Amino acid sequence: MPLATCQCKLIELGTVYRLLSACFCLPEKKLFCEEGLTENLASLLARVCTMAEPPARAMARAFEASSQEDLRIEYARLFVGPGKLLAPPFGSIYLDMGARVMGDTTLAVARMYEEAGLSLETRVKQPPDHISIELEFMYYLIHKTAGAQEDGDVEAAAAWQERQAVFFNEHLSLWAGEFAERVTKGSENDFYTSLADCLATFLKYCGMPGKPQ
């Protein structure tokens, strides 16, 4: 496959991560509609990961049918509270002994961000291992890989790709599946059940460059 084609696929893969990240933020229906969030995600998945396209299309239909209030109520039930969260969106809940927020794995993730040249902005109120932030980090790593490839810097591209593999295999992929299961079991809104299906399918089959569609 020509290098330019590989870079295009890589950029599209990164964009899928960025759009999935946005879906796990507090829903702003007007903004999501203006950016064509769900439709763009489905269109990208048709090229990047065909198995994840059907749940993305279902997401788009459910999003259209849901009001802003419906989406926000469900978002709070699942991810925010008050009360026990139905699907805690923090990696440490699934990976650390005692299922606690801001555990050892949270600190490990923060170190990965720093080593990649990032720091969480003070306006970011969520812990570093929030699902949205971790998906955004995968977008960043893939974007840096594609940039290094475009510059012809083989060594830098390999280093960025290694960071992707470590973060994906040793952290994100270890908990995102169980998180998606909890969303599916706990949600009463088709947008979030379809989002969970889309996330789990994408990560399982196409989350890393080179995985077959």
C-alpha positions as CSV (number, residue, x, y, z in Angstrom):
1,M,0.0,0.0,0.0
2,P,1.5,3.4,-0.9
3,L,2.7,5.5,2.0
4,A,0.2,8.3,1.3
5,T,-2.7,5.8,1.5
6,C,-1.3,4.4,4.7
7,Q,-1.1,7.9,6.2
8,C,-4.7,8.6,5.1
9,K,-5.9,5.4,6.8
10,L,-4.0,6.3,9.9
11,I,-5.4,9.8,10.1
12,E,-8.9,8.4,9.7
13,L,-8.3,5.9,12.5
14,G,-7.2,8.8,14.7
15,T,-10.2,10.8,13.8
16,V,-12.5,7.9,14.9
17,Y,-10.8,8.0,18.3
18,R,-11.4,11.8,18.5
19,L,-15.1,11.5,17.6
20,L,-15.6,8.6,20.1
21,S,-13.9,10.7,22.7
22,A,-16.4,13.6,22.1
23,C,-19.3,11.1,22.4
24,F,-18.3,10.4,26.0
25,C,-18.3,14.1,26.9
26,L,-21.4,15.9,28.4
27,P,-23.8,16.0,25.4
28,E,-24.5,19.3,23.7
29,K,-27.0,18.3,21.1
30,K,-26.8,21.5,19.1
31,L,-23.0,21.4,18.9
32,F,-23.0,17.7,18.1
33,C,-25.5,18.3,15.3
34,E,-23.5,21.3,13.9
35,E,-20.3,19.2,13.8
36,G,-22.2,16.2,12.3
37,L,-20.6,14.1,15.0
38,T,-22.5,10.8,14.7
39,E,-22.8,10.9,10.9
40,N,-19.1,11.6,10.5
41,L,-18.3,8.8,12.8
42,A,-20.4,6.3,10.9
43,S,-19.0,7.5,7.6
44,L,-15.4,7.1,8.8
45,L,-16.1,3.6,10.3
46,A,-17.5,2.5,6.9
47,R,-13.9,2.9,5.6
48,V,-11.8,2.2,8.7
49,C,-13.8,-0.5,10.6
50,T,-16.8,-1.8,8.8
51,M,-17.9,-4.0,11.7
52,A,-18.4,-0.9,13.9
53,E,-20.4,1.0,11.3
54,P,-23.9,-0.6,12.1
55,P,-23.8,0.5,15.8
56,A,-22.6,3.9,14.7
57,R,-25.6,4.2,12.4
58,A,-27.8,3.2,15.2
59,M,-26.2,5.8,17.4
60,A,-27.0,8.5,14.8
61,R,-30.7,7.4,14.7
62,A,-31.0,7.3,18.5
63,F,-29.3,10.7,18.8
64,E,-31.7,12.3,16.4
65,A,-34.7,10.8,18.4
66,S,-33.3,11.9,21.8
67,S,-33.8,15.3,23.4
68,Q,-31.0,17.2,25.0
69,E,-32.6,16.6,28.4
70,D,-32.9,12.9,27.7
71,L,-29.2,12.6,26.8
72,R,-28.0,14.6,29.8
73,I,-30.1,12.7,32.3
74,E,-28.8,9.4,30.9
75,Y,-25.2,10.7,30.9
76,A,-25.6,11.6,34.6
77,R,-27.1,8.2,35.5
78,L,-24.3,6.4,33.8
79,F,-21.2,8.4,34.4
80,V,-21.7,11.2,36.9
81,G,-24.2,10.5,39.6
82,P,-25.5,11.4,42.2
83,G,-25.5,7.9,43.7
84,K,-23.7,4.9,42.5
85,L,-22.4,5.2,39.0
86,L,-23.8,2.6,36.6
87,A,-20.8,2.7,34.3
88,P,-17.8,4.5,36.0
89,P,-15.8,6.0,33.1
90,F,-12.4,5.8,34.9
91,G,-9.8,3.1,34.2
92,S,-8.7,2.7,37.8
93,I,-12.1,1.4,38.8
94,Y,-11.5,-1.6,36.6
95,L,-7.8,-2.0,36.9
96,D,-6.8,-1.2,40.5
97,M,-7.4,-3.3,43.6
98,G,-10.3,-1.9,45.5
99,A,-11.9,-0.3,42.4
100,R,-11.0,3.2,43.4
101,V,-10.8,6.5,41.5
102,M,-7.3,8.1,41.2
103,G,-5.5,4.8,41.9
104,D,-2.0,3.7,40.8
105,T,-3.1,3.2,37.2
106,T,-4.4,6.7,37.1
107,L,-0.9,8.0,38.0
108,A,0.6,5.7,35.5
109,V,-1.6,7.1,32.8
110,A,-0.7,10.7,33.8
111,R,3.0,9.8,33.4
112,M,2.3,8.4,29.9
113,Y,0.8,11.8,29.0
114,E,3.8,13.7,30.4
115,E,6.3,11.4,28.6
116,A,4.4,12.1,25.3
117,G,4.8,15.8,25.9
118,L,1.3,16.5,27.2
119,S,-0.1,17.9,30.4
120,L,-3.8,18.0,31.4
121,E,-5.1,21.6,31.3
122,T,-6.4,23.0,34.6
123,R,-9.8,23.4,33.0
124,V,-10.0,19.6,32.6
125,K,-11.9,18.5,35.7
126,Q,-11.8,14.8,35.1
127,P,-9.1,12.3,36.3
128,P,-6.5,11.5,33.6
129,D,-8.0,8.0,33.1
130,H,-11.5,9.2,32.1
131,I,-12.5,7.3,29.0
132,S,-12.9,10.5,26.9
133,I,-9.4,11.6,27.8
134,E,-7.8,8.2,27.0
135,L,-9.5,8.1,23.6
136,E,-8.3,11.6,22.9
137,F,-4.8,10.5,23.8
138,M,-4.9,7.7,21.3
139,Y,-5.9,10.2,18.7
140,Y,-2.9,12.3,19.7
141,L,-0.5,9.4,19.4
142,I,-1.8,8.3,16.0
143,H,-1.7,11.9,14.8
144,K,2.0,12.2,15.9
145,T,2.8,8.9,14.2
146,A,1.2,10.1,10.9
147,G,3.1,13.4,11.1
148,A,6.4,11.7,11.6
149,Q,5.7,9.4,8.7
150,E,4.9,12.4,6.5
151,D,8.2,14.0,7.5
152,G,10.0,10.8,6.6
153,D,11.3,10.4,10.2
154,V,11.2,6.6,10.4
155,E,12.7,6.5,13.9
156,A,10.2,9.0,15.4
157,A,7.3,7.2,13.6
158,A,8.3,3.9,15.1
159,A,8.7,5.5,18.6
160,W,5.2,7.0,18.4
161,Q,3.7,3.8,17.2
162,E,5.3,2.0,20.1
163,R,3.7,4.4,22.5
164,Q,0.3,3.6,20.9
165,A,0.9,-0.1,21.3
166,V,1.9,0.2,24.9
167,F,-1.0,2.5,25.9
168,F,-3.5,0.4,24.0
169,N,-2.4,-3.1,25.0
170,E,-1.3,-2.3,28.6
171,H,-4.1,0.1,29.5
172,L,-7.0,1.1,27.4
173,S,-7.9,-2.3,26.0
174,L,-7.8,-3.9,29.4
175,W,-10.8,-2.0,30.8
176,A,-12.7,-0.4,27.9
177,G,-14.6,-3.7,27.1
178,E,-15.9,-4.1,30.7
179,F,-16.8,-0.4,30.8
180,A,-18.8,-0.8,27.5
181,E,-20.6,-3.8,29.0
182,R,-21.7,-1.8,32.0
183,V,-23.0,1.0,29.8
184,T,-25.0,-1.6,27.8
185,K,-26.5,-3.1,30.9
186,G,-27.2,0.1,32.7
187,S,-28.4,2.4,30.0
188,E,-32.0,3.1,29.1
189,N,-31.2,5.1,26.1
190,D,-30.4,3.6,22.7
191,F,-27.7,6.3,21.9
192,Y,-25.5,5.1,24.8
193,T,-26.1,1.4,24.3
194,S,-25.2,1.8,20.6
195,L,-22.2,3.9,21.6
196,A,-21.0,1.2,23.9
197,D,-21.4,-1.4,21.1
198,C,-19.5,0.9,18.7
199,L,-16.7,1.5,21.1
200,A,-16.2,-2.2,22.0
201,T,-16.4,-3.4,18.4
202,F,-14.0,-0.8,17.2
203,L,-11.4,-1.4,19.9
204,K,-11.6,-5.2,19.5
205,Y,-11.2,-5.3,15.8
206,C,-9.6,-2.1,14.6
207,G,-8.3,-0.1,17.6
208,M,-4.6,-0.5,16.6
209,P,-3.2,0.3,13.2
210,G,-2.8,-2.9,11.2
211,K,-5.7,-4.8,12.7
212,P,-7.9,-6.3,10.1
213,Q,-11.3,-4.8,9.3
